[in-house]
Amino acid sequence: MSSTTIKSTEEIVSCSDNGQHPLVYINLKNGSGQCQYCGQKFIRISQTESSKKAA
């Protein structure tokens, strides 16, 4: 299990822990979420935050 937080610009993300558990979709509408199987954390970032880090 990873202890890092995954950042995404998408409102809905998927997690399967590389096939270690069933595929689940996590809604990040409230800004963050966590996988019920592996505990991986996800946060939603804006498009502008994403493009600033890419530059």
WOJOBEL-V559307 format. One record per residue. N is the residue number from 1. D_FIRST is the distance of its C-alpha to the first C-alpha in Angstrom with 2 decimals. Layout:
BEGIN
n=N d_first=D_FIRST
n=N d_first=D_FIRST
END
This chain:
BEGIN
n=1 d_first=0.00
n=2 d_first=3.77
n=3 d_first=6.59
n=4 d_first=9.21
n=5 d_first=11.36
n=6 d_first=12.67
n=7 d_first=16.45
n=8 d_first=18.60
n=9 d_first=22.33
n=10 d_first=22.06
n=11 d_first=22.58
n=12 d_first=20.46
n=13 d_first=17.17
n=14 d_first=15.38
n=15 d_first=11.85
n=16 d_first=11.22
n=17 d_first=7.82
n=18 d_first=10.44
n=19 d_first=12.34
n=20 d_first=10.00
n=21 d_first=11.45
n=22 d_first=14.67
n=23 d_first=15.25
n=24 d_first=15.58
n=25 d_first=17.36
n=26 d_first=16.80
n=27 d_first=19.99
n=28 d_first=20.00
n=29 d_first=23.71
n=30 d_first=23.39
n=31 d_first=21.54
n=32 d_first=17.92
n=33 d_first=15.61
n=34 d_first=12.28
n=35 d_first=10.82
n=36 d_first=12.18
n=37 d_first=9.97
n=38 d_first=6.24
n=39 d_first=7.44
n=40 d_first=7.12
n=41 d_first=10.49
n=42 d_first=13.41
n=43 d_first=16.86
n=44 d_first=20.11
n=45 d_first=22.37
n=46 d_first=25.98
n=47 d_first=27.40
n=48 d_first=29.30
n=49 d_first=26.29
n=50 d_first=24.76
n=51 d_first=28.08
n=52 d_first=28.65
n=53 d_first=25.55
n=54 d_first=26.59
n=55 d_first=30.05
END
